[in-house]
Amino acid sequence: MASLNLRTNFHQLIDSINNEVVLSKFYELISKHHNATNGDLWNRLSKEELDELLLSDLESEDADNLIPHSKMAAKHKKWL
């Protein structure tokens, strides 16, 4: 979709929402995304969090460490 069409559709969508709570949440979401800089979350992590994240990524490359989606879906069924 071309940028002009996206903008037009976006404005129409916003204009059609009559719920202030929905508009407020929508605004927060778009605003946070717009104001975020690349690597912002990564830069806020502590040394320990970075180490844990990198270790998790490394461990995920070994298929023996992975849990099938069906098993996780069954385990967390009440939240899905």
Secondary structure, DSSP 8 states (H G I E B T S, - for coil): --HHHHHHHHHHHHHH---HHHHHHHHHHHHHHHH--TTHHHHHS-HHHHHHHHHHHHHTTSGGG---HHHHHHHTGGG-
